[in-house]
Amino acid sequence: MAHSEKRKGRRVKTSRSTRRNNDLYLPALFEQAYRIKKSEGLADGTLSRYDYAIRLFIDYLHTKNHSLDFAELDNDTCREFASWLLKDKPRFDGHKFKSDSEKTKGVSPRYVNDLIKSIRTLFRVLVEEKTIDTNPFESVKAVKQPEKLINVLTPEELRQLLNVIDKNNYVSFRDYCIITLCIDTMARIGEVLNLTLAEVDLHAKEIVFKETVTKTRRGRIVPIQSRTARLLRELISEVEEFDSEYIFLSNYGEPLTTNHFRHRLKGYAKQAGIRKNVHPHLLRHSAATIYLESGGNLRFLQSILGHVDQRMTSRYTHLSRGSIAENHESYSAMNQVLDKLNRQRKTKRK
């Protein structure tokens, strides 16, 4: 017979003094915040970033023997986490395609800021829900990050890129169409590769990027040129045999992935003799820059790019060095200064 838990003359222990407060247990709090963000219909990529930030922060607290009780989480611990990311977190940790020499300590300021922003947002949700009173990450300032000089592709380089592609081959012709559409619409590669037949109106020469695939979760309609429409019509005819709703397919009839196209794009860039780091997003950036340099309207560009406000568009575009040099040649103050000096000169230089 089992021994009785009761002992005569002794105090009976029924509760645990070390029991965690489930209401303030950090993993449970984050789970609540994540569910709320998920209910907002955010993109899978955004939710994945939230999930990754949560797991990274919890793992950090475990490793440093910090409590997982929210009541014991202070601002200093949050700042220490940001500092650890910047100086000590292994770069590309667990990435099987990266060499050991690339797995250095400390990640980029932008990467740190993205993680801090994600965690801060989740705590804000909990404050709004009145689950907690304060946001410990509210006082964690963004890491200063140098503004990266983006070396956009020139119109000539884009022309070279297209010219090396053999349009007689199905796979190469498909890639030609993708690159053309990326340049014409200035869309993100994920938006382009997820296009279905129902979202392309060749008669109206319009592309519909649905809110389910856009980064901002806002749908938009973007015009295309007649030449782009003709290419798409030809490609759609080519892929009819696959009986798929998607347009950009592998030669086995499966939807093309971003990584696969990125790899092929780099191959074309190498063939074209372009030494810049060519990647799908650079097509968007280059096209937007050329659009502005050609006299395009900033407000229209904002709508085409799908940016929420004009400040994003202004930060996104960078005038090329060639355009800046031409503008400087025309409008430099030295033009007027030298003009005055030239008019005053009485003798010719021998």
C-alpha positions as CSV (number, residue, x, y, z in Angstrom):
1,M,0.0,0.0,0.0
2,A,1.3,3.4,-0.9
3,H,2.5,5.6,1.9
4,S,0.3,8.5,2.9
5,E,1.5,11.9,1.9
6,K,0.3,13.2,5.3
7,R,2.7,13.2,8.3
8,K,1.4,13.7,11.7
9,G,2.7,16.9,13.4
10,R,4.3,18.2,10.3
11,R,3.4,21.0,7.9
12,V,2.0,19.6,4.7
13,K,3.6,21.0,1.5
14,T,1.1,21.2,-1.3
15,S,2.5,24.0,-3.5
16,R,5.9,24.6,-5.2
17,S,7.9,27.6,-4.1
18,T,9.9,27.4,-7.4
19,R,6.8,27.2,-9.6
20,R,7.1,29.6,-12.5
21,N,4.5,32.3,-12.9
22,N,2.8,31.1,-16.1
23,D,1.3,34.5,-16.7
24,L,4.7,36.1,-17.0
25,Y,6.6,33.1,-18.5
26,L,8.4,34.6,-21.6
27,P,7.9,31.7,-24.0
28,A,4.2,31.8,-23.2
29,L,4.0,35.6,-23.7
30,F,5.8,35.4,-27.0
31,E,3.5,32.6,-28.1
32,Q,0.5,34.8,-27.3
33,A,2.0,37.8,-29.2
34,Y,2.9,35.5,-32.2
35,R,-0.7,34.2,-32.4
36,I,-2.0,37.8,-32.5
37,K,0.4,38.8,-35.3
38,K,-0.6,35.6,-37.2
39,S,-4.3,36.5,-36.9
40,E,-3.5,39.8,-38.7
41,G,-2.8,37.8,-41.9
42,L,0.9,38.7,-42.1
43,A,3.1,37.1,-44.8
44,D,4.7,33.8,-44.0
45,G,8.1,35.4,-44.3
46,T,7.3,38.0,-41.7
47,L,5.9,35.4,-39.3
48,S,9.1,33.3,-39.8
49,R,11.2,36.4,-38.8
50,Y,9.1,36.8,-35.6
51,D,9.5,33.1,-34.8
52,Y,13.3,33.2,-35.4
53,A,13.7,36.3,-33.3
54,I,11.8,34.6,-30.4
55,R,13.8,31.4,-30.5
56,L,17.1,33.3,-30.7
57,F,16.3,35.5,-27.7
58,I,15.0,32.6,-25.6
59,D,18.1,30.6,-26.5
60,Y,20.3,33.5,-25.5
61,L,18.6,33.8,-22.1
62,H,19.1,30.1,-21.5
63,T,22.7,30.2,-22.5
64,K,23.4,33.2,-20.2
65,N,21.4,31.6,-17.3
66,H,18.9,34.5,-17.3
67,S,15.5,33.9,-15.9
68,L,12.6,33.3,-18.3
69,D,10.3,35.2,-16.0
70,F,9.3,38.5,-17.6
71,A,9.2,40.2,-14.2
72,E,13.0,39.7,-14.0
73,L,13.8,40.9,-17.6
74,D,15.4,44.3,-17.4
75,N,16.6,46.9,-20.0
76,D,20.2,46.0,-19.4
77,T,19.6,42.3,-20.4
78,C,17.9,43.5,-23.6
79,R,20.8,45.7,-24.5
80,E,23.3,42.9,-23.7
81,F,21.4,40.8,-26.2
82,A,21.8,43.4,-28.9
83,S,25.5,43.7,-28.0
84,W,25.9,39.9,-28.2
85,L,24.3,39.9,-31.6
86,L,26.6,42.6,-32.9
87,K,29.9,41.2,-31.5
88,D,29.6,37.5,-30.7
89,K,26.8,35.8,-32.5
90,P,28.3,33.4,-35.0
91,R,27.5,34.5,-38.6
92,F,25.8,31.9,-40.8
93,D,25.7,29.5,-37.8
94,G,24.5,26.1,-38.9
95,H,24.5,27.1,-42.6
96,K,25.7,24.0,-44.5
97,F,26.6,25.9,-47.6
98,K,28.9,28.4,-45.9
99,S,32.6,27.8,-45.3
100,D,34.2,28.1,-41.8
101,S,36.1,31.2,-42.9
102,E,32.7,32.9,-43.5
103,K,31.3,32.0,-40.1
104,T,32.8,34.9,-38.3
105,K,31.6,36.4,-35.0
106,G,29.1,39.2,-35.0
107,V,26.3,39.9,-37.4
108,S,25.6,43.0,-39.4
109,P,24.0,46.1,-37.8
110,R,21.0,45.8,-40.1
111,Y,20.5,42.1,-39.1
112,V,20.6,43.2,-35.4
113,N,18.1,46.0,-36.0
114,D,15.7,43.7,-37.7
115,L,15.8,41.2,-34.8
116,I,15.4,43.9,-32.2
117,K,12.5,45.5,-34.1
118,S,10.8,42.1,-34.3
119,I,11.0,41.5,-30.5
120,R,10.1,45.1,-29.7
121,T,7.0,44.7,-31.9
122,L,5.9,41.5,-30.1
123,F,6.2,43.2,-26.7
124,R,4.2,46.2,-28.0
125,V,1.4,43.8,-28.9
126,L,1.5,42.5,-25.3
127,V,1.4,46.0,-23.9
128,E,-1.6,46.9,-26.1
129,E,-3.3,43.7,-24.9
130,K,-2.6,44.9,-21.3
131,T,-0.8,41.5,-20.7
132,I,2.3,43.4,-19.5
133,D,2.7,47.0,-18.4
134,T,6.0,47.9,-20.1
135,N,8.1,47.1,-23.1
136,P,11.7,46.3,-22.1
137,F,13.0,46.7,-25.7
138,E,11.5,50.2,-26.1
139,S,14.6,51.8,-24.7
140,V,17.0,49.6,-26.8
141,K,18.2,52.0,-29.5
142,A,18.9,50.9,-33.1
143,V,22.5,50.1,-33.9
144,K,24.0,52.7,-36.2
145,Q,24.6,51.2,-39.6
146,P,26.6,52.7,-42.5
147,E,24.5,53.4,-45.6
148,K,25.6,50.9,-48.1
149,L,26.5,52.2,-51.5
150,I,24.5,50.2,-54.0
151,N,26.2,49.8,-57.3
152,V,23.1,49.7,-59.6
153,L,23.2,48.2,-63.1
154,T,23.3,50.7,-66.0
155,P,21.0,50.4,-69.0
156,E,23.9,49.1,-71.0
157,E,24.7,46.4,-68.5
158,L,21.0,45.4,-68.4
159,R,21.1,45.2,-72.2
160,Q,24.2,43.0,-72.0
161,L,22.5,40.7,-69.5
162,L,19.6,40.2,-71.8
163,N,21.7,39.8,-74.9
164,V,23.6,36.8,-73.6
165,I,20.5,34.7,-73.1
166,D,19.6,32.1,-75.8
167,K,15.9,32.6,-76.4
168,N,15.7,29.4,-78.5
169,N,15.9,27.3,-75.4
170,Y,12.8,27.0,-73.2
171,V,14.5,27.5,-69.8
172,S,16.6,30.4,-71.1
173,F,13.6,32.0,-72.8
174,R,11.7,31.7,-69.5
175,D,14.6,33.4,-67.7
176,Y,14.6,36.2,-70.3
177,C,10.9,36.8,-69.7
178,I,11.5,36.9,-65.9
179,I,14.3,39.4,-66.2
180,T,12.3,41.6,-68.6
181,L,9.3,41.5,-66.3
182,C,11.4,42.4,-63.3
183,I,12.8,45.4,-65.1
184,D,9.5,46.5,-66.5
185,T,7.4,46.2,-63.4
186,M,10.2,46.8,-60.8
187,A,8.6,44.0,-58.8
188,R,10.3,41.8,-56.2
189,I,11.4,38.4,-57.5
190,G,9.0,36.6,-55.1
191,E,6.1,38.6,-56.5
192,V,7.1,37.8,-60.1
193,L,7.7,34.1,-59.6
194,N,4.3,33.6,-57.8
195,L,2.3,35.1,-60.7
196,T,-0.6,33.0,-61.9
197,L,-2.4,33.1,-65.2
198,A,-5.4,34.8,-63.5
199,E,-3.2,37.7,-62.4
200,V,-2.0,38.7,-65.9
201,D,-4.2,40.7,-68.2
202,L,-2.4,40.8,-71.5
203,H,-5.2,42.7,-73.3
204,A,-5.1,45.6,-70.7
205,K,-1.3,45.1,-70.3
206,E,-1.5,44.9,-66.6
207,I,-0.1,42.7,-63.9
208,V,-1.9,42.1,-60.5
209,F,0.3,41.5,-57.6
210,K,-2.0,40.1,-55.0
211,E,-1.7,41.0,-51.3
212,T,-1.0,37.4,-50.4
213,V,2.5,37.6,-52.0
214,T,3.5,41.2,-51.5
215,K,5.9,42.2,-48.7
216,T,3.5,45.0,-47.5
217,R,0.4,42.8,-47.7
218,R,-1.1,45.3,-50.1
219,G,-2.1,44.3,-53.6
220,R,-1.3,46.5,-56.5
221,I,-1.8,46.7,-60.3
222,V,1.3,47.5,-62.4
223,P,1.3,48.3,-66.2
224,I,3.6,46.6,-68.6
225,Q,4.8,47.5,-72.0
226,S,3.5,45.9,-75.2
227,R,6.8,44.1,-75.8
228,T,6.7,42.6,-72.3
229,A,3.1,41.5,-72.9
230,R,4.1,39.8,-76.2
231,L,6.8,37.8,-74.4
232,L,4.5,36.7,-71.7
233,R,1.9,35.6,-74.2
234,E,4.5,33.5,-76.0
235,L,5.7,32.0,-72.7
236,I,2.2,31.2,-71.5
237,S,1.6,29.4,-74.8
238,E,4.9,27.4,-74.2
239,V,3.8,26.2,-70.7
240,E,0.2,25.2,-71.5
241,E,1.3,21.6,-71.7
242,F,2.1,21.6,-68.0
243,D,-1.5,22.5,-67.1
244,S,-0.4,24.7,-64.2
245,E,-1.9,27.9,-62.8
246,Y,1.7,29.4,-62.5
247,I,3.5,31.0,-65.4
248,F,7.2,30.6,-64.5
249,L,7.9,26.9,-64.4
250,S,10.9,24.5,-64.4
251,N,11.3,22.2,-67.3
252,Y,9.5,19.6,-65.2
253,G,6.5,21.9,-64.8
254,E,7.1,22.9,-61.2
255,P,6.9,26.5,-59.9
256,L,10.4,28.1,-60.1
257,T,12.0,28.9,-56.8
258,T,13.8,32.2,-56.0
259,N,17.1,30.5,-55.2
260,H,17.1,28.6,-58.5
261,F,16.6,31.8,-60.4
262,R,19.1,33.7,-58.4
263,H,21.7,31.1,-59.3
264,R,20.9,31.3,-63.0
265,L,20.9,35.1,-63.0
266,K,24.5,35.1,-61.6
267,G,25.5,32.8,-64.4
268,Y,24.1,35.2,-67.0
269,A,25.9,38.1,-65.4
270,K,29.1,36.2,-65.5
271,Q,28.5,35.4,-69.2
272,A,27.9,39.1,-69.9
273,G,31.1,40.1,-68.2
274,I,29.4,42.1,-65.5
275,R,31.6,42.3,-62.4
276,K,29.0,43.7,-60.1
277,N,27.2,41.5,-57.6
278,V,24.1,40.8,-59.6
279,H,21.1,39.4,-57.7
280,P,17.3,39.6,-58.4
281,H,16.7,42.5,-56.1
282,L,19.3,44.6,-57.9
283,L,17.1,44.4,-61.0
284,R,14.3,46.2,-59.1
285,H,16.7,48.7,-57.7
286,S,18.4,49.4,-61.0
287,A,15.1,49.8,-62.9
288,A,13.8,52.2,-60.2
289,T,17.0,54.3,-60.4
290,I,16.8,54.5,-64.2
291,Y,13.1,55.4,-64.0
292,L,13.9,58.4,-61.9
293,E,16.9,59.4,-63.9
294,S,14.8,59.4,-67.0
295,G,12.4,61.9,-65.5
296,G,9.9,59.5,-63.9
297,N,7.5,60.8,-61.3
298,L,8.4,59.9,-57.7
299,R,4.7,59.5,-56.7
300,F,4.1,57.1,-59.6
301,L,7.2,55.2,-58.7
302,Q,6.0,54.7,-55.2
303,S,2.8,53.1,-56.5
304,I,4.7,50.9,-58.9
305,L,7.1,49.7,-56.2
306,G,4.3,49.1,-53.7
307,H,5.9,51.3,-51.0
308,V,3.6,52.4,-48.1
309,D,4.9,56.0,-48.1
310,Q,7.2,58.2,-50.3
311,R,10.0,58.2,-47.7
312,M,10.6,54.5,-48.4
313,T,10.8,55.3,-52.2
314,S,13.2,58.2,-51.6
315,R,15.5,56.0,-49.5
316,Y,15.2,53.1,-51.9
317,T,16.5,54.9,-55.0
318,H,20.1,56.1,-55.5
319,L,21.1,58.1,-58.5
320,S,24.0,56.6,-60.4
321,R,27.4,58.2,-60.2
322,G,27.3,58.9,-64.0
323,S,24.0,60.8,-63.6
324,I,25.4,62.8,-60.7
325,A,28.6,63.6,-62.6
326,E,26.5,64.9,-65.6
327,N,24.3,66.9,-63.4
328,H,27.3,68.4,-61.6
329,E,28.9,69.3,-64.9
330,S,25.9,71.3,-65.9
331,Y,25.1,73.0,-62.6
332,S,28.3,73.3,-60.6
333,A,28.8,76.8,-59.1
334,M,32.2,76.8,-60.8
335,N,30.5,77.2,-64.2
336,Q,29.4,80.7,-63.2
337,V,32.6,81.5,-61.3
338,L,34.8,80.5,-64.4
339,D,32.4,82.2,-66.7
340,K,33.0,85.5,-64.9
341,L,36.7,85.0,-64.9
342,N,36.7,84.1,-68.6
343,R,34.9,87.3,-69.5
344,Q,37.4,89.4,-67.6
345,R,40.4,87.8,-69.3
346,K,42.0,90.3,-71.7
347,T,44.9,88.2,-73.1
348,K,45.0,84.7,-74.5
349,R,47.2,82.0,-73.0
350,K,50.2,81.3,-75.2
